[in-house]
Amino acid sequence: MTALEKQIKVKSVLYDMCKYGDGCSECEFFNPEDSVYDEFFCHIRDSKNLIPFDDEWDIESAMISD
């Protein structure tokens, strides 16, 4: 499996967790101090402040350390 294929699969898994999971508070990436949106609290935002649930979420920029 190539690096690109791995990124696509990881992005898909995270999307499914966000969409079908029990909620942000149960997620490993839960961030109670995140105030970007009223609904989501996420440590794994990308450079545009999108979360994995967003179709345009960029996994590469999300993986860069703050």
CHARMM-style PDB file with segment names, atoms N, HN, CA, C and O in Angstrom:
ATOM      1  N   MET     1       0.858  -1.181   0.000  1.00  0.00      PROA
ATOM      2  CA  MET     1       0.000   0.000   0.000  1.00  0.00      PROA
ATOM      3  C   MET     1       0.900   1.238   0.000  1.00  0.00      PROA
ATOM      4  O   MET     1       1.833   1.339   0.796  1.00  0.00      PROA
ATOM      5  N   THR     2       0.613   2.155  -0.881  1.00  0.00      PROA
ATOM      6  HN  THR     2      -0.146   2.073  -1.528  1.00  0.00      PROA
ATOM      7  CA  THR     2       1.408   3.380  -0.975  1.00  0.00      PROA
ATOM      8  C   THR     2       1.005   4.359   0.126  1.00  0.00      PROA
ATOM      9  O   THR     2      -0.023   4.193   0.783  1.00  0.00      PROA
ATOM     10  N   ALA     3       1.841   5.387   0.312  1.00  0.00      PROA
ATOM     11  HN  ALA     3       2.676   5.523  -0.221  1.00  0.00      PROA
ATOM     12  CA  ALA     3       1.543   6.416   1.311  1.00  0.00      PROA
ATOM     13  C   ALA     3       0.227   7.122   0.984  1.00  0.00      PROA
ATOM     14  O   ALA     3      -0.557   7.425   1.882  1.00  0.00      PROA
ATOM     15  N   LEU     4      -0.011   7.382  -0.293  1.00  0.00      PROA
ATOM     16  HN  LEU     4       0.627   7.136  -1.023  1.00  0.00      PROA
ATOM     17  CA  LEU     4      -1.257   8.034  -0.695  1.00  0.00      PROA
ATOM     18  C   LEU     4      -2.456   7.151  -0.390  1.00  0.00      PROA
ATOM     19  O   LEU     4      -3.474   7.632   0.107  1.00  0.00      PROA
ATOM     20  N   GLU     5      -2.340   5.859  -0.685  1.00  0.00      PROA
ATOM     21  HN  GLU     5      -1.513   5.468  -1.089  1.00  0.00      PROA
ATOM     22  CA  GLU     5      -3.443   4.933  -0.391  1.00  0.00      PROA
ATOM     23  C   GLU     5      -3.723   4.885   1.111  1.00  0.00      PROA
ATOM     24  O   GLU     5      -4.879   4.824   1.529  1.00  0.00      PROA
ATOM     25  N   LYS     6      -2.668   4.912   1.917  1.00  0.00      PROA
ATOM     26  HN  LYS     6      -1.728   4.962   1.578  1.00  0.00      PROA
ATOM     27  CA  LYS     6      -2.837   4.918   3.375  1.00  0.00      PROA
ATOM     28  C   LYS     6      -3.553   6.186   3.834  1.00  0.00      PROA
ATOM     29  O   LYS     6      -4.452   6.124   4.673  1.00  0.00      PROA
ATOM     30  N   GLN     7      -3.156   7.334   3.288  1.00  0.00      PROA
ATOM     31  HN  GLN     7      -2.426   7.384   2.607  1.00  0.00      PROA
ATOM     32  CA  GLN     7      -3.802   8.586   3.656  1.00  0.00      PROA
ATOM     33  C   GLN     7      -5.284   8.565   3.301  1.00  0.00      PROA
ATOM     34  O   GLN     7      -6.117   9.039   4.074  1.00  0.00      PROA
ATOM     35  N   ILE     8      -5.610   8.024   2.151  1.00  0.00      PROA
ATOM     36  HN  ILE     8      -4.934   7.638   1.523  1.00  0.00      PROA
ATOM     37  CA  ILE     8      -7.011   7.947   1.721  1.00  0.00      PROA
ATOM     38  C   ILE     8      -7.804   7.065   2.670  1.00  0.00      PROA
ATOM     39  O   ILE     8      -8.923   7.414   3.045  1.00  0.00      PROA
ATOM     40  N   LYS     9      -7.244   5.930   3.065  1.00  0.00      PROA
ATOM     41  HN  LYS     9      -6.334   5.647   2.761  1.00  0.00      PROA
ATOM     42  CA  LYS     9      -7.934   5.022   3.990  1.00  0.00      PROA
ATOM     43  C   LYS     9      -8.092   5.642   5.368  1.00  0.00      PROA
ATOM     44  O   LYS     9      -9.157   5.536   5.975  1.00  0.00      PROA
ATOM     45  N   VAL    10      -7.037   6.295   5.873  1.00  0.00      PROA
ATOM     46  HN  VAL    10      -6.172   6.382   5.379  1.00  0.00      PROA
ATOM     47  CA  VAL    10      -7.121   6.944   7.188  1.00  0.00      PROA
ATOM     48  C   VAL    10      -8.169   8.048   7.158  1.00  0.00      PROA
ATOM     49  O   VAL    10      -8.954   8.185   8.096  1.00  0.00      PROA
ATOM     50  N   LYS    11      -8.188   8.833   6.092  1.00  0.00      PROA
ATOM     51  HN  LYS    11      -7.550   8.723   5.330  1.00  0.00      PROA
ATOM     52  CA  LYS    11      -9.181   9.896   5.956  1.00  0.00      PROA
ATOM     53  C   LYS    11     -10.585   9.313   5.955  1.00  0.00      PROA
ATOM     54  O   LYS    11     -11.489   9.873   6.576  1.00  0.00      PROA
ATOM     55  N   SER    12     -10.776   8.206   5.272  1.00  0.00      PROA
ATOM     56  HN  SER    12     -10.042   7.751   4.768  1.00  0.00      PROA
ATOM     57  CA  SER    12     -12.080   7.546   5.217  1.00  0.00      PROA
ATOM     58  C   SER    12     -12.510   7.041   6.593  1.00  0.00      PROA
ATOM     59  O   SER    12     -13.666   7.203   6.986  1.00  0.00      PROA
ATOM     60  N   VAL    13     -11.577   6.431   7.321  1.00  0.00      PROA
ATOM     61  HN  VAL    13     -10.639   6.300   7.002  1.00  0.00      PROA
ATOM     62  CA  VAL    13     -11.892   5.916   8.657  1.00  0.00      PROA
ATOM     63  C   VAL    13     -12.267   7.062   9.600  1.00  0.00      PROA
ATOM     64  O   VAL    13     -13.241   6.964  10.347  1.00  0.00      PROA
ATOM     65  N   LEU    14     -11.498   8.136   9.563  1.00  0.00      PROA
ATOM     66  HN  LEU    14     -10.707   8.216   8.957  1.00  0.00      PROA
ATOM     67  CA  LEU    14     -11.803   9.282  10.424  1.00  0.00      PROA
ATOM     68  C   LEU    14     -13.143   9.905  10.061  1.00  0.00      PROA
ATOM     69  O   LEU    14     -13.906  10.299  10.942  1.00  0.00      PROA
ATOM     70  N   TYR    15     -13.431   9.996   8.770  1.00  0.00      PROA
ATOM     71  HN  TYR    15     -12.811   9.676   8.054  1.00  0.00      PROA
ATOM     72  CA  TYR    15     -14.719  10.529   8.332  1.00  0.00      PROA
ATOM     73  C   TYR    15     -15.859   9.679   8.895  1.00  0.00      PROA
ATOM     74  O   TYR    15     -16.836  10.209   9.424  1.00  0.00      PROA
ATOM     75  N   ASP    16     -15.725   8.367   8.776  1.00  0.00      PROA
ATOM     76  HN  ASP    16     -14.931   7.936   8.345  1.00  0.00      PROA
ATOM     77  CA  ASP    16     -16.768   7.468   9.293  1.00  0.00      PROA
ATOM     78  C   ASP    16     -16.922   7.600  10.799  1.00  0.00      PROA
ATOM     79  O   ASP    16     -18.039   7.564  11.315  1.00  0.00      PROA
ATOM     80  N   MET    17     -15.802   7.755  11.510  1.00  0.00      PROA
ATOM     81  HN  MET    17     -14.894   7.784  11.090  1.00  0.00      PROA
ATOM     82  CA  MET    17     -15.874   7.939  12.965  1.00  0.00      PROA
ATOM     83  C   MET    17     -16.646   9.213  13.298  1.00  0.00      PROA
ATOM     84  O   MET    17     -17.480   9.221  14.203  1.00  0.00      PROA
ATOM     85  N   CYS    18     -16.366  10.281  12.568  1.00  0.00      PROA
ATOM     86  HN  CYS    18     -15.688  10.274  11.832  1.00  0.00      PROA
ATOM     87  CA  CYS    18     -17.046  11.562  12.820  1.00  0.00      PROA
ATOM     88  C   CYS    18     -18.530  11.476  12.471  1.00  0.00      PROA
ATOM     89  O   CYS    18     -19.380  11.987  13.200  1.00  0.00      PROA
ATOM     90  N   LYS    19     -18.827  10.835  11.365  1.00  0.00      PROA
ATOM     91  HN  LYS    19     -18.136  10.420  10.772  1.00  0.00      PROA
ATOM     92  CA  LYS    19     -20.211  10.800  10.885  1.00  0.00      PROA
ATOM     93  C   LYS    19     -21.076   9.818  11.654  1.00  0.00      PROA
ATOM     94  O   LYS    19     -22.227  10.120  11.972  1.00  0.00      PROA
ATOM     95  N   TYR    20     -20.534   8.646  11.957  1.00  0.00      PROA
ATOM     96  HN  TYR    20     -19.599   8.401  11.699  1.00  0.00      PROA
ATOM     97  CA  TYR    20     -21.354   7.586  12.531  1.00  0.00      PROA
ATOM     98  C   TYR    20     -21.014   7.259  13.980  1.00  0.00      PROA
ATOM     99  O   TYR    20     -21.636   6.378  14.574  1.00  0.00      PROA
ATOM    100  N   GLY    21     -20.050   7.943  14.548  1.00  0.00      PROA
ATOM    101  HN  GLY    21     -19.545   8.658  14.065  1.00  0.00      PROA
ATOM    102  CA  GLY    21     -19.636   7.674  15.928  1.00  0.00      PROA
ATOM    103  C   GLY    21     -20.653   8.169  16.942  1.00  0.00      PROA
ATOM    104  O   GLY    21     -21.692   8.728  16.589  1.00  0.00      PROA
ATOM    105  N   ASP    22     -20.334   7.953  18.197  1.00  0.00      PROA
ATOM    106  HN  ASP    22     -19.491   7.499  18.484  1.00  0.00      PROA
ATOM    107  CA  ASP    22     -21.238   8.331  19.291  1.00  0.00      PROA
ATOM    108  C   ASP    22     -21.121   9.791  19.691  1.00  0.00      PROA
ATOM    109  O   ASP    22     -21.817  10.241  20.601  1.00  0.00      PROA
ATOM    110  N   GLY    23     -20.270  10.518  19.039  1.00  0.00      PROA
ATOM    111  HN  GLY    23     -19.704  10.153  18.300  1.00  0.00      PROA
ATOM    112  CA  GLY    23     -20.134  11.931  19.356  1.00  0.00      PROA
ATOM    113  C   GLY    23     -18.694  12.311  19.643  1.00  0.00      PROA
ATOM    114  O   GLY    23     -17.848  11.461  19.916  1.00  0.00      PROA
ATOM    115  N   CYS    24     -18.443  13.585  19.577  1.00  0.00      PROA
ATOM    116  HN  CYS    24     -19.130  14.276  19.355  1.00  0.00      PROA
ATOM    117  CA  CYS    24     -17.080  14.089  19.736  1.00  0.00      PROA
ATOM    118  C   CYS    24     -16.485  13.731  21.095  1.00  0.00      PROA
ATOM    119  O   CYS    24     -15.300  13.409  21.178  1.00  0.00      PROA
ATOM    120  N   SER    25     -17.270  13.780  22.143  1.00  0.00      PROA
ATOM    121  HN  SER    25     -18.233  14.041  22.076  1.00  0.00      PROA
ATOM    122  CA  SER    25     -16.720  13.559  23.475  1.00  0.00      PROA
ATOM    123  C   SER    25     -16.140  12.160  23.656  1.00  0.00      PROA
ATOM    124  O   SER    25     -15.349  11.941  24.574  1.00  0.00      PROA
ATOM    125  N   GLU    26     -16.514  11.209  22.803  1.00  0.00      PROA
ATOM    126  HN  GLU    26     -17.156  11.386  22.058  1.00  0.00      PROA
ATOM    127  CA  GLU    26     -15.984   9.847  22.868  1.00  0.00      PROA
ATOM    128  C   GLU    26     -14.748   9.657  21.983  1.00  0.00      PROA
ATOM    129  O   GLU    26     -14.126   8.595  22.021  1.00  0.00      PROA
ATOM    130  N   CYS    27     -14.388  10.653  21.199  1.00  0.00      PROA
ATOM    131  HN  CYS    27     -14.893  11.516  21.168  1.00  0.00      PROA
ATOM    132  CA  CYS    27     -13.301  10.557  20.233  1.00  0.00      PROA
ATOM    133  C   CYS    27     -11.947  10.841  20.890  1.00  0.00      PROA
ATOM    134  O   CYS    27     -11.851  11.639  21.822  1.00  0.00      PROA
ATOM    135  N   GLU    28     -10.907  10.176  20.388  1.00  0.00      PROA
ATOM    136  HN  GLU    28     -10.985   9.528  19.631  1.00  0.00      PROA
ATOM    137  CA  GLU    28      -9.542  10.401  20.881  1.00  0.00      PROA
ATOM    138  C   GLU    28      -9.034  11.804  20.546  1.00  0.00      PROA
ATOM    139  O   GLU    28      -8.099  12.291  21.181  1.00  0.00      PROA
ATOM    140  N   PHE    29      -9.637  12.451  19.563  1.00  0.00      PROA
ATOM    141  HN  PHE    29     -10.397  12.056  19.047  1.00  0.00      PROA
ATOM    142  CA  PHE    29      -9.212  13.790  19.162  1.00  0.00      PROA
ATOM    143  C   PHE    29     -10.072  14.887  19.785  1.00  0.00      PROA
ATOM    144  O   PHE    29      -9.971  16.048  19.388  1.00  0.00      PROA
ATOM    145  N   PHE    30     -10.909  14.540  20.747  1.00  0.00      PROA
ATOM    146  HN  PHE    30     -10.992  13.597  21.069  1.00  0.00      PROA
ATOM    147  CA  PHE    30     -11.782  15.510  21.409  1.00  0.00      PROA
ATOM    148  C   PHE    30     -10.948  16.610  22.066  1.00  0.00      PROA
ATOM    149  O   PHE    30      -9.964  16.330  22.750  1.00  0.00      PROA
ATOM    150  N   ASN    31     -11.347  17.848  21.852  1.00  0.00      PROA
ATOM    151  HN  ASN    31     -12.146  18.075  21.296  1.00  0.00      PROA
ATOM    152  CA  ASN    31     -10.657  19.009  22.417  1.00  0.00      PROA
ATOM    153  C   ASN    31     -11.698  19.940  23.041  1.00  0.00      PROA
ATOM    154  O   ASN    31     -12.312  20.733  22.326  1.00  0.00      PROA
ATOM    155  N   PRO    32     -11.910  19.863  24.345  1.00  0.00      PROA
ATOM    156  CA  PRO    32     -12.945  20.678  24.982  1.00  0.00      PROA
ATOM    157  C   PRO    32     -12.689  22.179  24.909  1.00  0.00      PROA
ATOM    158  O   PRO    32     -13.593  22.974  25.166  1.00  0.00      PROA
ATOM    159  N   GLU    33     -11.464  22.573  24.560  1.00  0.00      PROA
ATOM    160  HN  GLU    33     -10.729  21.927  24.351  1.00  0.00      PROA
ATOM    161  CA  GLU    33     -11.131  23.997  24.473  1.00  0.00      PROA
ATOM    162  C   GLU    33     -11.311  24.568  23.071  1.00  0.00      PROA
ATOM    163  O   GLU    33     -11.063  25.754  22.853  1.00  0.00      PROA
ATOM    164  N   ASP    34     -11.735  23.747  22.124  1.00  0.00      PROA
ATOM    165  HN  ASP    34     -11.936  22.784  22.301  1.00  0.00      PROA
ATOM    166  CA  ASP    34     -11.922  24.182  20.745  1.00  0.00      PROA
ATOM    167  C   ASP    34     -13.224  24.972  20.632  1.00  0.00      PROA
ATOM    168  O   ASP    34     -14.292  24.474  20.988  1.00  0.00      PROA
ATOM    169  N   SER    35     -13.129  26.187  20.142  1.00  0.00      PROA
ATOM    170  HN  SER    35     -12.261  26.591  19.852  1.00  0.00      PROA
ATOM    171  CA  SER    35     -14.328  27.017  20.019  1.00  0.00      PROA
ATOM    172  C   SER    35     -14.551  27.477  18.578  1.00  0.00      PROA
ATOM    173  O   SER    35     -15.210  28.493  18.354  1.00  0.00      PROA
ATOM    174  N   VAL    36     -14.007  26.743  17.593  1.00  0.00      PROA
ATOM    175  HN  VAL    36     -13.472  25.918  17.776  1.00  0.00      PROA
ATOM    176  CA  VAL    36     -14.161  27.139  16.195  1.00  0.00      PROA
ATOM    177  C   VAL    36     -15.615  27.018  15.766  1.00  0.00      PROA
ATOM    178  O   VAL    36     -16.139  27.896  15.079  1.00  0.00      PROA
ATOM    179  N   TYR    37     -16.267  25.933  16.170  1.00  0.00      PROA
ATOM    180  HN  TYR    37     -15.842  25.221  16.728  1.00  0.00      PROA
ATOM    181  CA  TYR    37     -17.689  25.745  15.898  1.00  0.00      PROA
ATOM    182  C   TYR    37     -18.380  25.452  17.224  1.00  0.00      PROA
ATOM    183  O   TYR    37     -17.738  25.001  18.173  1.00  0.00      PROA
ATOM    184  N   ASP    38     -19.671  25.704  17.294  1.00  0.00      PROA
ATOM    185  HN  ASP    38     -20.193  26.071  16.524  1.00  0.00      PROA
ATOM    186  CA  ASP    38     -20.412  25.394  18.511  1.00  0.00      PROA
ATOM    187  C   ASP    38     -20.629  23.892  18.670  1.00  0.00      PROA
ATOM    188  O   ASP    38     -20.839  23.411  19.784  1.00  0.00      PROA
ATOM    189  N   GLU    39     -20.580  23.147  17.564  1.00  0.00      PROA
ATOM    190  HN  GLU    39     -20.410  23.537  16.659  1.00  0.00      PROA
ATOM    191  CA  GLU    39     -20.946  21.737  17.580  1.00  0.00      PROA
ATOM    192  C   GLU    39     -19.760  20.790  17.714  1.00  0.00      PROA
ATOM    193  O   GLU    39     -19.884  19.733  18.333  1.00  0.00      PROA
ATOM    194  N   PHE    40     -18.604  21.153  17.141  1.00  0.00      PROA
ATOM    195  HN  PHE    40     -18.502  22.012  16.638  1.00  0.00      PROA
ATOM    196  CA  PHE    40     -17.461  20.246  17.099  1.00  0.00      PROA
ATOM    197  C   PHE    40     -16.316  20.740  17.970  1.00  0.00      PROA
ATOM    198  O   PHE    40     -16.088  21.944  18.092  1.00  0.00      PROA
ATOM    199  N   PHE    41     -15.609  19.813  18.565  1.00  0.00      PROA
ATOM    200  HN  PHE    41     -15.793  18.835  18.466  1.00  0.00      PROA
ATOM    201  CA  PHE    41     -14.463  20.118  19.412  1.00  0.00      PROA
ATOM    202  C   PHE    41     -13.349  19.154  18.996  1.00  0.00      PROA
ATOM    203  O   PHE    41     -13.292  18.022  19.478  1.00  0.00      PROA
ATOM    204  N   CYS    42     -12.467  19.602  18.105  1.00  0.00      PROA
ATOM    205  HN  CYS    42     -12.513  20.521  17.714  1.00  0.00      PROA
ATOM    206  CA  CYS    42     -11.567  18.664  17.436  1.00  0.00      PROA
ATOM    207  C   CYS    42     -10.111  19.128  17.443  1.00  0.00      PROA
ATOM    208  O   CYS    42      -9.808  20.272  17.102  1.00  0.00      PROA
ATOM    209  N   HSD    43      -9.205  18.211  17.843  1.00  0.00      PROA
ATOM    210  HN  HSD    43      -9.451  17.282  18.120  1.00  0.00      PROA
ATOM    211  CA  HSD    43      -7.766  18.474  17.821  1.00  0.00      PROA
ATOM    212  C   HSD    43      -7.154  18.221  16.451  1.00  0.00      PROA
ATOM    213  O   HSD    43      -5.995  18.574  16.234  1.00  0.00      PROA
ATOM    214  N   ILE    44      -7.877  17.635  15.538  1.00  0.00      PROA
ATOM    215  HN  ILE    44      -8.818  17.348  15.714  1.00  0.00      PROA
ATOM    216  CA  ILE    44      -7.285  17.228  14.267  1.00  0.00      PROA
ATOM    217  C   ILE    44      -7.809  18.079  13.101  1.00  0.00      PROA
ATOM    218  O   ILE    44      -8.116  17.570  12.023  1.00  0.00      PROA
ATOM    219  N   ARG    45      -7.898  19.358  13.347  1.00  0.00      PROA
ATOM    220  HN  ARG    45      -7.649  19.772  14.223  1.00  0.00      PROA
ATOM    221  CA  ARG    45      -8.312  20.300  12.304  1.00  0.00      PROA
ATOM    222  C   ARG    45      -7.186  20.492  11.296  1.00  0.00      PROA
ATOM    223  O   ARG    45      -6.006  20.363  11.622  1.00  0.00      PROA
ATOM    224  N   ASP    46      -7.577  20.801  10.073  1.00  0.00      PROA
ATOM    225  HN  ASP    46      -8.536  20.905   9.809  1.00  0.00      PROA
ATOM    226  CA  ASP    46      -6.559  21.069   9.055  1.00  0.00      PROA
ATOM    227  C   ASP    46      -6.249  22.567   9.023  1.00  0.00      PROA
ATOM    228  O   ASP    46      -6.698  23.311   9.895  1.00  0.00      PROA
ATOM    229  N   SER    47      -5.492  23.005   8.031  1.00  0.00      PROA
ATOM    230  HN  SER    47      -5.128  22.400   7.323  1.00  0.00      PROA
ATOM    231  CA  SER    47      -5.075  24.410   7.956  1.00  0.00      PROA
ATOM    232  C   SER    47      -6.240  25.372   7.729  1.00  0.00      PROA
ATOM    233  O   SER    47      -6.106  26.574   7.960  1.00  0.00      PROA
ATOM    234  N   LYS    48      -7.381  24.848   7.278  1.00  0.00      PROA
ATOM    235  HN  LYS    48      -7.490  23.872   7.091  1.00  0.00      PROA
ATOM    236  CA  LYS    48      -8.571  25.684   7.068  1.00  0.00      PROA
ATOM    237  C   LYS    48      -9.575  25.536   8.212  1.00  0.00      PROA
ATOM    238  O   LYS    48     -10.718  25.978   8.099  1.00  0.00      PROA
ATOM    239  N   ASN    49      -9.147  24.916   9.313  1.00  0.00      PROA
ATOM    240  HN  ASN    49      -8.218  24.557   9.405  1.00  0.00      PROA
ATOM    241  CA  ASN    49      -9.988  24.647  10.487  1.00  0.00      PROA
ATOM    242  C   ASN    49     -11.117  23.663  10.211  1.00  0.00      PROA
ATOM    243  O   ASN    49     -12.124  23.656  10.920  1.00  0.00      PROA
ATOM    244  N   LEU    50     -10.957  22.836   9.190  1.00  0.00      PROA
ATOM    245  HN  LEU    50     -10.140  22.841   8.614  1.00  0.00      PROA
ATOM    246  CA  LEU    50     -11.948  21.803   8.901  1.00  0.00      PROA
ATOM    247  C   LEU    50     -11.640  20.549   9.716  1.00  0.00      PROA
ATOM    248  O   LEU    50     -10.491  20.303  10.080  1.00  0.00      PROA
ATOM    249  N   ILE    51     -12.671  19.765   9.996  1.00  0.00      PROA
ATOM    250  HN  ILE    51     -13.605  19.965   9.700  1.00  0.00      PROA
ATOM    251  CA  ILE    51     -12.513  18.507  10.716  1.00  0.00      PROA
ATOM    252  C   ILE    51     -12.681  17.345   9.742  1.00  0.00      PROA
ATOM    253  O   ILE    51     -13.146  17.557   8.622  1.00  0.00      PROA
ATOM    254  N   PRO    52     -12.312  16.107  10.138  1.00  0.00      PROA
ATOM    255  CA  PRO    52     -12.405  14.981   9.205  1.00  0.00      PROA
ATOM    256  C   PRO    52     -13.792  14.759   8.620  1.00  0.00      PROA
ATOM    257  O   PRO    52     -13.906  14.156   7.553  1.00  0.00      PROA
ATOM    258  N   PHE    53     -14.833  15.215   9.267  1.00  0.00      PROA
ATOM    259  HN  PHE    53     -14.741  15.705  10.134  1.00  0.00      PROA
ATOM    260  CA  PHE    53     -16.193  15.071   8.760  1.00  0.00      PROA
ATOM    261  C   PHE    53     -16.425  15.896   7.492  1.00  0.00      PROA
ATOM    262  O   PHE    53     -17.293  15.565   6.685  1.00  0.00      PROA
ATOM    263  N   ASP    54     -15.647  16.971   7.319  1.00  0.00      PROA
ATOM    264  HN  ASP    54     -14.942  17.239   7.975  1.00  0.00      PROA
ATOM    265  CA  ASP    54     -15.788  17.822   6.136  1.00  0.00      PROA
ATOM    266  C   ASP    54     -15.139  17.156   4.927  1.00  0.00      PROA
ATOM    267  O   ASP    54     -14.023  16.645   5.023  1.00  0.00      PROA
ATOM    268  N   ASP    55     -15.837  17.159   3.783  1.00  0.00      PROA
ATOM    269  HN  ASP    55     -16.744  17.574   3.705  1.00  0.00      PROA
ATOM    270  CA  ASP    55     -15.316  16.534   2.568  1.00  0.00      PROA
ATOM    271  C   ASP    55     -13.995  17.145   2.121  1.00  0.00      PROA
ATOM    272  O   ASP    55     -13.159  16.448   1.546  1.00  0.00      PROA
ATOM    273  N   GLU    56     -13.796  18.412   2.370  1.00  0.00      PROA
ATOM    274  HN  GLU    56     -14.476  18.978   2.837  1.00  0.00      PROA
ATOM    275  CA  GLU    56     -12.598  19.116   1.924  1.00  0.00      PROA
ATOM    276  C   GLU    56     -11.452  19.035   2.933  1.00  0.00      PROA
ATOM    277  O   GLU    56     -10.414  19.665   2.730  1.00  0.00      PROA
ATOM    278  N   TRP    57     -11.620  18.269   4.019  1.00  0.00      PROA
ATOM    279  HN  TRP    57     -12.463  17.758   4.184  1.00  0.00      PROA
ATOM    280  CA  TRP    57     -10.599  18.157   5.048  1.00  0.00      PROA
ATOM    281  C   TRP    57      -9.285  17.666   4.443  1.00  0.00      PROA
ATOM    282  O   TRP    57      -9.263  16.690   3.693  1.00  0.00      PROA
ATOM    283  N   ASP    58      -8.187  18.355   4.778  1.00  0.00      PROA
ATOM    284  HN  ASP    58      -8.205  19.148   5.387  1.00  0.00      PROA
ATOM    285  CA  ASP    58      -6.871  18.038   4.223  1.00  0.00      PROA
ATOM    286  C   ASP    58      -6.038  17.316   5.275  1.00  0.00      PROA
ATOM    287  O   ASP    58      -5.541  17.931   6.218  1.00  0.00      PROA
ATOM    288  N   ILE    59      -5.892  16.011   5.105  1.00  0.00      PROA
ATOM    289  HN  ILE    59      -6.295  15.511   4.339  1.00  0.00      PROA
ATOM    290  CA  ILE    59      -5.181  15.194   6.084  1.00  0.00      PROA
ATOM    291  C   ILE    59      -3.735  15.628   6.236  1.00  0.00      PROA
ATOM    292  O   ILE    59      -3.202  15.593   7.345  1.00  0.00      PROA
ATOM    293  N   GLU    60      -3.080  16.038   5.147  1.00  0.00      PROA
ATOM    294  HN  GLU    60      -3.513  16.066   4.246  1.00  0.00      PROA
ATOM    295  CA  GLU    60      -1.668  16.427   5.237  1.00  0.00      PROA
ATOM    296  C   GLU    60      -1.488  17.625   6.148  1.00  0.00      PROA
ATOM    297  O   GLU    60      -0.612  17.605   7.013  1.00  0.00      PROA
ATOM    298  N   SER    61      -2.287  18.666   5.984  1.00  0.00      PROA
ATOM    299  HN  SER    61      -2.999  18.683   5.281  1.00  0.00      PROA
ATOM    300  CA  SER    61      -2.103  19.839   6.833  1.00  0.00      PROA
ATOM    301  C   SER    61      -2.599  19.569   8.259  1.00  0.00      PROA
ATOM    302  O   SER    61      -2.136  20.215   9.199  1.00  0.00      PROA
ATOM    303  N   ALA    62      -3.512  18.646   8.429  1.00  0.00      PROA
ATOM    304  HN  ALA    62      -3.888  18.121   7.665  1.00  0.00      PROA
ATOM    305  CA  ALA    62      -3.987  18.295   9.765  1.00  0.00      PROA
ATOM    306  C   ALA    62      -2.917  17.560  10.565  1.00  0.00      PROA
ATOM    307  O   ALA    62      -2.906  17.635  11.794  1.00  0.00      PROA
ATOM    308  N   MET    63      -2.021  16.852   9.886  1.00  0.00      PROA
ATOM    309  HN  MET    63      -2.030  16.790   8.888  1.00  0.00      PROA
ATOM    310  CA  MET    63      -0.989  16.081  10.566  1.00  0.00      PROA
ATOM    311  C   MET    63       0.232  16.900  10.943  1.00  0.00      PROA
ATOM    312  O   MET    63       1.105  16.407  11.657  1.00  0.00      PROA
ATOM    313  N   ILE    64       0.311  18.134  10.481  1.00  0.00      PROA
ATOM    314  HN  ILE    64      -0.398  18.534   9.901  1.00  0.00      PROA
ATOM    315  CA  ILE    64       1.448  19.001  10.826  1.00  0.00      PROA
ATOM    316  C   ILE    64       1.269  19.498  12.249  1.00  0.00      PROA
ATOM    317  O   ILE    64       0.180  19.924  12.633  1.00  0.00      PROA
ATOM    318  N   SER    65       2.327  19.443  13.020  1.00  0.00      PROA
ATOM    319  HN  SER    65       3.212  19.097  12.707  1.00  0.00      PROA
ATOM    320  CA  SER    65       2.273  19.873  14.414  1.00  0.00      PROA
ATOM    321  C   SER    65       2.006  21.369  14.520  1.00  0.00      PROA
ATOM    322  O   SER    65       2.444  22.152  13.676  1.00  0.00      PROA
ATOM    323  N   ASP    66       1.290  21.752  15.556  1.00  0.00      PROA
ATOM    324  HN  ASP    66       0.934  21.116  16.241  1.00  0.00      PROA
ATOM    325  CA  ASP    66       0.979  23.174  15.783  1.00  0.00      PROA
ATOM    326  C   ASP    66       2.207  23.938  16.213  1.00  0.00      PROA
ATOM    327  OT1 ASP    66       2.134  25.144  16.447  1.00  0.00      PROA
TER     328      ASP     66
END
